[in-house]
Amino acid sequence: MYPWEVVKSNVIYPKLSYKIVGILFKVYNELGYGYHEKHYERAVEQYLIKESILYKRQMPYQIKACDGKIIGMFYFDFLVDNKLILELKKGNYFPKQNINQVNAYLHATGYKLAILANFTSTGVKYMRLANIK
């Protein structure tokens, strides 16, 4: 039995989330700590390719207001399988600013789930953020 098979049904995208978290740990085990975010991003991309997981990297998303006029852009690190946002950071804790950033992505896009991952000096830490609209 796989871990995602024992997860309660109210968990959003358990199988995909489990695969992504596994990739994050593979990247950390291979690289360790101390690289720039872009290096972790490139490594994650290689594992997504290797595991045949659909993704878009540096996914642009238009922010619109006032009758659909574009007022800005977001760029997610990854949009995985056209349904889950993956945002990578480097640091030992989750600053409120990073959490707010990912919550803004969820709010603006309507996607149901994001994973915010930190590559820390002691390993990978991650947080699942749900859009509870």
N, C-alpha and C positions, 0 to 999 in steps of 0.2 A: 504494500500500500504506500502511495506517495504522500508526502506531507500535505499537499493541497487537497487530497481526498478526505482528510479528517477535519479540515477547517469548516467551521459553520457556514451555512449557505449565505449568510448576510455579509460575508467578506467579498469585496469587489475584486474580480479578476484574480483569484487565488493562484491558479496555475501559472499565469503570466508573471505575476508578482514574484512568485517563488523562483522562476527562471532568472528574472532580472537580478534579484538579490544574490543568487548563486554566481552570476557573472561578476557582480561587484566584488564578491569575495575572491573569485579567481584572479581578477585584476590586482587586488591588493596583495594577494599571496605571491603574485609574480613580480610586481613592481615595488611593493612596500610603500613607505611614506617619503614625502619630500619632493614630489614632482609637481609641476604646474597642473591646474585643472585641465588644460587642453590636452596634456599627455594622458591623463586618466580617461578623458573623453575619447581620444583616439583608440586607446586600448579596449574600452567598452565597445566601441564600434566594431573592432575586429572580432570580438566574441559574439556580438549580435549576428554578424555575417556568418561566422563559423557555425552557429546554432540555428541558422536560417530563420531568424526572427525579423519580421518586417519592421522598419524604422525609418524615420527622417531625422537627420541631424541638423542642428541649428535651424529648427523649424520656425519660419516666420509666421506671425499671426497679427492681423491688423486690428487695432483698437478703433472702434467707431463710436461716434456720438452725433447728436444733432442731425437727424435724418440720414444717417449712414455715412457721414463724412469721416474720413480717416484722420484721427488725431494723434496716432502714434503706432508703434510696433512693439511686439514682444518677440523674443527669440528663445525658444526652449532649447535646452541641450539636445533632448531627444523627444520625439513623439513615437512611441512604440506601439506597433500593431494598430495604428490609427485610433487608439483609445486611451493610452496611458502616458502621462508626461513624466519624464525622468530628468531630474536636475542634479548635476554633480557639483560638489563644493569640496574645498580643502580646509580643514580646521578641526579643532577638538570639540566644538560644541555647535549647536544650531542657533545662530543669532536670530532674533525676532525678525530682522530685516529679510533673511532668507526664507523664513516661513511665510512671511507676508507676501513676498515675491511669488512663491509657488501658489499660495492661495489666490492671489490676483490672477494668475494664469488659469486656474480652475474656474474662477468666477467668470472671467471674460470669455472663455471658450465653451463652457458647459460640460467639459470632460468630467468624468466621475472620479478619477483617481490620479494622484501623482505620487512619485517616490522622490524624496529629497535625500540624497546620500552624501555623507561627509567621509572623505578619506582622512583619517586622523593618525596621530603618532602611535596609537595603540590598536588600530584596525579600522574596519569599516563600520560606521554607524549609519542607520537609515531610519527614515520616518515615512510612514504612509499617510498621506493627506487626502481626505475624501471631500468631494463637493457635495454638501448636504442641502442643496437647493430643494 
